[in-house]
Amino acid sequence: MSSTSPDSFAKHTEVLVIGSGIAGLSIALKMAKQHRVIVLAKSSLQEGSTTYAQGGIAGVLDPFDSIDAHIKDTQIAGAGLCDEKAVAVVATHAAESILELVEMGVNFTTQGADKENFPYHLTQEGGHSHRRVIHVADHTGQSVADALIRQVHKHPNIELLPEHISIDLILNKKRNRCMGAYVLNKEEKQVYSITAHFTVLATGGASKAYLYTSNPDTSTGDGIAMAWRAGCRVANLEFNQFHPTCLYHPQDRSFLITEALRGEGGILRLPDGHAFMQDYDSRADLAPRDIVARAIDQEMKKHGIDCVYLDISHKPETFTKQHFPTIYQRCKKVGIDITKQWIPVVPAAHYTCGGIITNLEGKTDLEGLYAIGETAYTGLHGANRLASNSLAEGLVFAKMAYQSIENAFGALSEHEFNAKTWDVSGITEPKEKVMVSHDWDELRRVMWDYVGIVRTDKRLKRARKRIKTLQAEVSEYYRQHFITSDLLELRNLTMVAELMVMCAQRRKESRGLHYNLDYPHLSKNAKPTILKPKGPQKLKS
């Protein structure tokens, strides 16, 4: 990599959106009505958690359902830590955001719908008291992503930059303002600056910190790490959701088996056929994810088994193939016919419930910087996310942030958007890259073993000590060598992993997704865990 010049490798736009999932593309389309927008994707536009979302989008669409019921279900799942205002915003605006997707051409499933009340089929997932999850068979995320990508490709005000990974935010420290980001073009191996009036982090979560995850390789906590380094507070990172049911098979990577399968009658069983969820919760297989994941983990440890089984074989074959075609085909590839056989499943890291602290407009502690979707902490999810609230969150807060930024443009004073040239003096090509791959593997194993579904103080202390050592190794390597995508992701993951452990160490109770054997009971007062970097900034209302 050669030294860069400001003229050759600098861009300016009105709005920079970092991330190409449902939140990022939604706000890009809205902002592009009036402004020039650049969208960064660290891989292809399609490669993100949105594409992998199977179940659907939660919203009050059935006339027999209610916003109050959606709010109540979300708060129950969140185990006393949900922010009531955040929950109300999502529950109130989810339906209208879903209907925007219908207008955009998303072909939601109609088969089996109660068409007298609503033209599309609604399924019920764990923790929901009503059928309120609209879906496209079992590939909702992919269908939504495809529709959004079609729209952004044909919009003249949107410039798409796939295969670009952000390095750090550009700051005007005197004004406490974000001015854009430094970016690595992965294909050309060049670093340049993209300055912007407003920057939106829509970078997703950090479940790649764990050895087993349902997430794509892009989920490395980039936005959380960049915001923390820039001085933004984070919260509730101890609450990492483990999806209870991912395919367990030596010939396939972790593949999520949607919660909707249990919503439509799927039963979790031990190898001897015992339906064990009835032993843990009155809701049995429809209990919230944290309860189901811990139950599976406990049964696996108690019986010394590698997995449990999810049984949908008692349902009609045509029903299963119609409702779950993706799962049927994927399991069929590894020799499992789910209409006749049980599916071997294990829990896997799935969703980051904490993140960058924002208000209900997506504003962070830095002027000009917004965060939406999984990378943000609004208080919506509390100590555990209710199934299918994630895509709804991305849609709704994209709208809230859009309205806030649009209003802010009217009051925006003139700023100079000059960024320092990226300095590559004194650094070299690495003689070997084994350190990056080794530390990446070790980090994920440490997190899985010590900061997993069940924790102890001793495990957390051991994890943090090892993570600090990894951080030092990565930092030294980062300062001395040309950067790569793998190095940037490892740098971010080691930082976010430590933040996860720090949050977990501060919570002296077991609540929701955080279960500590040393503190098995709930505290009387539920409070979010807030971490402040040096020189914390004040959140603007």
Buried (B, 14 or more C-beta within 10 A) or exposed (E): BEEBEEEEBBBBBBBBBBBBBBBBBBBBBBBBEEBBBBBBBBBEBBBBBBBBBBBBBBBBBBEEBBBEBBBBBBBBBBBBBBBEEBBBBBBBBBBEBBEBBBEBEBEBBEEBBBEEEBEBBBBBBBBBBBBBBBBBBBBBBBBBBBBBBEBBEEBEBBBBBBBBBBBBBBBBEEEBBBBBBBBBBBEEEBBBBBBBBBBBBBBBBBBBBBBBBBBBEBBBBBBBBBBBBBBBBBBBBBBBBBBBBBBBBEEBEBBBBBBBBBBBBBBBBBEEEEEBBBEBBEBBBBBBBBBBBBBBBBBBEEEEBEBBBBBBBEBEEEBBBBBBEBBBEBBEEEEBEBBEBBBBBBBBBBBBBBBBBBBBBBBBBBBBBBBBBBBBBBBBBBBBBBBBBBBBBBBBBBBBBBEBBBEBBEEEEEEEBEBEBBEBEEBEEBEEBEBBEEBBEBBBEBBBEBBBBBBBBEBBEBBBEBBEEBBEBBEEBBEEBBBBBBBBBBBBBBBBBBBBBBBBBEBEBBBBBBBBEEBEEBEEEBEBBBBBBEEBBEBEE
